[in-house]
Amino acid sequence: VQLQASGGGLVQAGGSLRLSCAASKRTVSGREFSSHVMGWFRQAPGKEREFVAAISWGGGETYYADSGKGRFTISRDNAKNTVYLQMNSLKPEDTAVYYCAAGLFEGLVLNVHTTGDISQYCSWGQGTQVTVSS
């Protein structure tokens, strides 16, 4: 496994969690970590996997699904081959398994639609459970 997600857990509504996703190797699928757009997705029981947030190769641009805008912040540290998702003001509906993913997005203009396209991501972490109690 090249991407390892961590930081999930049980939290009360209104609380915060910080997820981390570290690349276990300098490269992901043979390419430098910094060559990848990084994204976070989540999947609740019985539902399809959905886009949460993404960050550009250098970290200068970020993209969010409406569900997380104003509450979630994605960031990355290319020196540490790690991407983060800070989640504040958590709600019970945020309960899901959260996955990090990496995609090259070569030749694509980044926006919320392209970065939210699950098919653009080539490497996935194993997921970390986030449970928000009411």
Stockholm file with secondary structure:
# STOCKHOLM 1.0

chainA/1-134         VQLQASGGGLVQAGGSLRLSCAASKRTVSGREFSSHVMGWFRQAPGKEREFVAAISWGGGETYYADSGKGRFTISRDNAKNTVYLQMNSLKPEDTAVYYCAAGLFEGLVLNVHTTGDISQYCSWGQGTQVTVSS
#=GR chainA/1-134 SS CCEEEECCEEEETTCCEEEEEEESSSEETTEEGGGSEEEEEEECTTSCCEEEEEECSSSSCEEECTTTTTTEEEEEETTTTEEEEEECSCCGGGCEEEEEEEECCTTCCCSHHHHTCGGGCCEECCCEEEEEEC
#=GC SS_cons         CCEEEECCEEEETTCCEEEEEEESSSEETTEEGGGSEEEEEEECTTSCCEEEEEECSSSSCEEECTTTTTTEEEEEETTTTEEEEEECSCCGGGCEEEEEEEECCTTCCCSHHHHTCGGGCCEECCCEEEEEEC
//
